Amino acid sequence: MPHRIIVIDDDESSRESISSYLKDLDFESYSAEDGFKGMELVKMKNPDLVITDINMPGMNGIEVLTKIKEFDNLIQVIVITAFDDMNSTITAMQQGAYDYIEKPIDILRLKLSIKRALENRQLSQKLESYTPEDDESAEITQTLIGKSPLMREIYKKIGQASATRVTVLIQGESGTGKELVARIIHNSGITKTEPFIAINCTALPENLLESELFGHMKGSFTDAIKDKRGKFELAGEGTIFLDEISEMSFNLQAKLLRVLQEHVFERVGGETQLTMKARIIAATNKDLMELVKENKFREDLFYRLNVFTIYPPNLRSRKEDIELLVRHFLIKINTMLHKNVRKIPDDVLEILKNHEWKGNVRELENTLMQAIVLSKGDVLERENLLLSDIQKEESSDGLVGSNIKLEALERKHIEIILKKTEGDIRAASEILGISRATLYRKLDLYK
């Protein structure tokens, strides 16, 4: 099937010559004389590439580019202009243009730019759902840390799972690294050259989640303005990671069961059966067997998912790994924040080892992130650890004691952060891990 290209230019001779050249190259070519008609064509034809002039009456090329990217970010856009200036070039590239070519057009350059733009679109389609962590440069974030017996068992399990396309179920507390385990399984074995696509089953309502998973056909519901491929299609022969699978509705559980049994699915509103080639890894912080007993999860789906199960241990059960984790996160966070906090006094390390860590590895990392942000030198100081037990010890306004209230602790915690950040709301909200709007509400609540 030939690639579909739309040319938008108010200069008739330029428009016709480019269109004619595209047809000679066996592309499916369409043209429009202004931005408004061009956008109508874009919505009607859903092209692979748009070539647009920048200076046009009514809607200029930058506006066309912006609207195209809002409609479908994967459509490639080449901007052409008779007026080559720095500002318009910068603006076009900032808005997502693939290339910027000045008139009179060098036909060989245009041909090369078209070829590369279409190759970029194909690559973008394949990697549409990749996250920045998928890049090899992020390897430091893609490592499980620990030498405890419990972690050695996890490594063995990962090795077994990564060698096949077996369905994997990961069950563990929040913050134990379930998605990281899934990514390492994907990146360590036969799926490593294919996409890894993660979906949080709690992030979307049922109808939108179904569309995300299976895709939809144009017109299948109110906002379906064009055909859309779902994650099962985009994953190809890679991995679909379904996080918080326990929160999936019974209706979607039934559809997922069919995919696992028959390896086929249809887009929402579609009739054509598509083959599912991806491997499924599901994760939950709940006991699915208990949910089955309580009739809150389908028993048949549970047994389809429970082919190969991994239980990442909580941090409380492997405290011998805490020092290794601390050293690892110092390197990672220092790199991220351009800091140089590398010394840890023994008393600080003991505090970290003895803390309960109900939030597991994620809580440890967030605590270290806060501490490093607040550090003024290269030493991780005790006063920079914003842990509730330390705040209880150091509180001087009557908050210490067994009857301490959560609200009072939260208020004291916010006061400490605001003092450390000298009242900078943005910095404080980032350290606290909440939005600025939420912080303003809490400031109002606690007067």
Beta strands, then each sheet from edge to edge (+ up, - down):
strand 1: 4-8
strand 2: 28-32
strand 3: 49-53
strand 4: 76-81
strand 5: 99-102
strand 6: 168-171
strand 7: 196-200
strand 8: 215-216
strand 9: 228-229
strand 10: 239-243
strand 11: 264-265
strand 12: 274-275
strand 13: 279-284
strand 14: 308-310
sheet 1: 2+ 1+ 3+ 4+ 5+
sheet 2: 7+ 10+ 13+ 6+ 14+
sheet 3: 8+ 9-
sheet 4: 11+ 12-
end
